[in-house]
Amino acid sequence: MKRHKSLIRLSKEHHDGLILAQMIKKGAPQYKGMPSDSAGKKEYTINFFYNYLIKHFDDEENILMKNLQGKDSLLDELFKQMINEHIEIKILIEKIKSEKNYENYLDELGYKLESHIRMEERELFERIQNVIDEKILDALEEKLT
């Protein structure tokens, strides 16, 4: 899936999100340089969320969506799904932070994050590239860099 240059940064960030998603699932293999115990995974996940995912979500919602919304009905539906999944991910992060038994929430977040990223890459970004004019995408690139 070749990405338009305006979406490359977001796609690269998705790669990092997929690594997190795999690492926090139950029974995940050890990833070099990543925590292997539950407490370490919890801390890493929360830090990753606050240091990277919040900005990523903000860019998707306040730059990508705001500039492309209303141009295609299927794209608008995918944006609604994106927003709903961002909310679900934020709720899971709060549960991981606050619950004593957070391991199941880490696992759930791993699967949710993976499916969310796959949807954005395979459906949302593909749709954007197929229906949005090149000039609009080029202008979007400046806003996303």
HELIX and SHEET records of a PDB file:
HELIX    1   1 LYS A    5  LEU A    7  5                                   3    
HELIX    2   2 ILE A    8  ILE A   24  1                                  17    
HELIX    3   3 SER A   38  PHE A   48  1                                  11    
HELIX    4   4 PHE A   49  LEU A   53  3                                   5    
HELIX    5   5 ILE A   54  ASP A   59  1                                   6    
HELIX    6   6 GLU A   60  MET A   65  3                                   6    
HELIX    7   7 LYS A   66  LEU A   68  1                                   3    
HELIX    8   8 SER A   73  SER A   98  1                                  26    
HELIX    9   9 GLU A  103  MET A  119  1                                  17    
HELIX   10  10 GLU A  120  LEU A  124  3                                   5    
HELIX   11  11 PHE A  125  VAL A  131  1                                   7    
HELIX   12  12 GLU A  134  LEU A  144  1                                  11    
END                                                                             
